[in-house]
Amino acid sequence: MEIRLGPSGIPISCKGKSSVEGVKTVAELGLDAMEISFTHGIHMSLKTAKKIGEVARGLDVELSIHVPYFVNLASEKKKVIEDSKKRIIDSLERGNIMNATVVAVHAGYYGKDKEEAHKMIFEACKEINNKIEKNKWNVKFGIETMGKQKVWGTLDEIIKICKKLKHVIPYLDPAHIYARNGGNINYKEIFDKLKVLKLKKYHSHFSGIKYSLVGIGRGNERHHVPMREAGNDFEPFAKEILKRKIDITIISESPILEEDSLLMRKIFKKLGYDF
């Protein structure tokens, strides 16, 4: 059983502004994972990706990538879908070069027809899965659970796709699930549902979250906040992980990044896990 923790992006306490310096700071803090976030676009060269990977490997820091947010695999516009697939494939290429374990994505929106959206997203994921296979890339494509009613990405929808595609896995975001369910989350139920995929390793974000209720058991995320401020508690999540002896990497999407990663570490240690 292995648990890895780290921030999404360069730690706030990092004196430098590059991902290489970010990886070094993560290791200095006693953390061992970092997400490279291509939030507004992919401006990283393949050469830089290779360098980051070499540094991370030397320091035993596990890398992952978040695809830019401008993605909709169920758009009515063909160009939007093609551009979205390109952003994902470019991210996966860099992920493979830097030896990242997973590339996470917000897959798309329902639009006018939920069933049609699901079909379109599946077809795009199938194409991406085949690209990973053809290129022999050693990186997984992670579809993130989403936190708004209009956005495709419930756990059930994601599992349905992952069951059919070898290189596509769920990327958990408990804060999103909690918000979407109107302030409710059941970790036992989540991991029970995931059993069907027989995953060797799990990937997850975690943070606090503010949300708005839009009905009974239905909500929309508003924004991420520090873990202690609002949202689902981390300790029940940690307990379920330890109970099931799950290999998992948890990335902090909290505004205070590594501070909450270190808080997660503290909670796991309190529960008896030795890093």
N, C-alpha and C positions, 0 to 999 in steps of 0.2 A: 504494500500500500504506500502510495506517494502523494503527498499534497504539496502543491506549489502555489505561491502567492506573489502578486506583484501589481503594479499600476498600469493603467491604460495611458500610454504616453510617457514622456520624459518626466521623472519625479520633480516635484516643485522645489525640493531642496538641492537639485542638481545645479552646479555653478555654470556648467556649459549649456549649450542649446542644441547639441547634436544627439542623435540616437545612440551613437557610440558612447558618448559621455553619460547618457541616460542609463545605458546597460551597466556601465562601471559603477554608477551611483546605486543602482538597484542591488548589485552584489555587495557593496560597502554597507548597505542598510541591513544585510542579512536576509534579503528577499531573493527569490530565484525564478521570477517570471516577469515579462514585460510585453505589453501589446504595443506594436507600432501602429499608430492611428493615422490613416490617410484621409482624415476627415473631409477636407475640401478639395482633394485631388492628389494624384500620384506624381510627386516631383522627385522621387528617389531613383537614381541611376542603378543599373544592375551591379556596377562596380561597388557602389556604396552599400548595397544590400549584402554583397559578399563580405565586405569588411565588417559590417555589423554582426553577421553570422559568425565570423571567425572570433571576434571579441567575445560574443555571448557564449560560444562553445567553450572557450578557454576559461570562462568564469562560471560555467554551469548555470547560465540563465536561459530559461526556455523562452523562445520568442513566438509571438503570434501577430497577426495583422488584422486590422479592421478596414474593410473596403470603404471608399468614400460614400457619404450618405446619399449622393445623387444617383440612386439606383431604383428602378422600377421594372421588374421583369414581367409585369402584367399591364404595361402601358398600352393605351390605344394607338400610340405612335410607334411605328416600327423603329425609327431612329433612336428613340429613348431606350428601347429594349436592346438594340445593337450596341449603343454606347454603354449601357449598363453591363452587358456581358464583357465588353472590352475592359472596363474598370475591374471587373472581377478577375478576368484572366491575367491582366497585368499585375494585379495584387498577388495572385497565385504564383506567377512566375517569380516574382521577387521573394515570396514566401519560400519557395523551393530552394532558391539560391542561398537564402540566409538560414536554411534549415529550420524554418518555423514549423510548428506542429499543425496549426490550423489558421484558416483565413475566414473571418466572420463577416456576415452580410445582413443588412435589412433587405429582405427580398422584394417587397412590393406592396401594392395597395389593391383592395378588392375591386374598385371601380363600380361598374353597374351590375356585374354578375359574378357572384362569389365562385361558382363552379368553373366558369370560364377562366377566372383569375388563377385558380388552383391549377387548372390544366396548362395554362401558359407558363406558370412558374415551374411546374414539373418539367415541361419540354426544355426550358432554358437550363434548368439544373442538370438534366440528362446530357445536354450538349456539353456543359462544363465538366461534368463527370467523365465523359468520353475524352475530353481534351486532357484531363489529368492522367487518364489511363494511357492514351496515345503517347504523351510526352514522358511517361514514367516519372511524373513528379511525386515526390514523397511528402505530400502535404494534404491535409483534409480541408474540405469546403464546409464551413459551419454556418447553418441557417439559424439566425437568432430569434428567440421567442420575443414577440412584440407587445407593446403596452397600450395600444389604442384600438378602438372598435373598428375603425375604417381600414386598419392595416392588416394585411395577410400575415399570419405567423402565430397561430395558437400552437401549443405543444402537439396536439393531435394532428393538425395539418402538416406539421414538420415531420413527425414520425412516419406519416403516410408516405411521404416522399423518400425519406431516408431508408425505409424498408426495401425500396426498389433500386437504390443507387449506392454502389460500393464505397465511393469516396466522399459521400455527403453525410454529414452528421448534425445532430441538434447542437445548437450553442445556447445553453441556458442563460436566461436573465431573470432571476427570481423577482427583482424589483418590477420588471415589466409585467410578469405574470400576476403579481400582487395588485398592481394598479389596474390591469385589465379586468381582474376579478372583483374590482371594487373594494379592495382592502382585505383580500382573503387569499391564503396560500396553504397548500397541503403538501409538504415535502415527501411524505410517504407515498402519496398518490403519484406524484411526479416521477419518483424513481421506480415505482412499480410499473408505470406505463413504459418507461425507457428500457425495461428488462428485455422486451421483445427484440431490441436491436443488438443485444449482446456486445455492448461497447467495452473495449478494453480500457479506455480512458475517457473521462468526461471533461468538458470545458464549460466555464461559467463566468459571467460577469457578476458583480454584486455592488450594491450601493443602497443608500436610503432613497426614497422617492416621494414626491408630492403628486397627487392625482385629483381628478374631479369625478364625482359620481354622476353617472348618466342613466342609472336605473338600478334595480335590485341585482346585486352581484355583477354589476357592469360599471367599468370606470375607464378613464383616459389618463394616461400619464401626463404630467405637466413638465416636471424637470427633476433631474437627479440632485440629491442633497447628501450631506454626510450621513453615515450610518446611524449615528445616535440622534439625528434630528427628526427623522420621520420614516415611516414605511415598515417593512418586515424586519423582524429581528434576525440577526446572523446566527445566534447560538443554536436555535432549533435546526437550522440548515447544517451547521457543523456537526451536531449530534447525529443527524441522519447519515451523513457522510462517514463518520467514524463507525457507526453501527453496522453499515454495509461494507466497510473496508474498501471504499472506492478510491481509485486513482483519479485525481482531479487537479486541474489548474484553475484557480479563481483570480480573476482580474478585477481590481477595484476601479469602478467608473465614478466613484465619489469625487466631488470637486476638490477634496483634500488628498486625493490619490494615495500616495504611499503611507500617509498617516493612517488611513483606514485599512490598508494592507497589513500594517504593523499591528493594528487593533485585532484584525482577523487572526493573525499569528498568536497574539496574546490569548485570545479565546480558545483556539485549538490547544495551546499548551496547558491552559487551565483545565481543559477536558481530558488531558492525559496524552496528547499526541506529542511525540518528540521529534523536532525538526533536525 
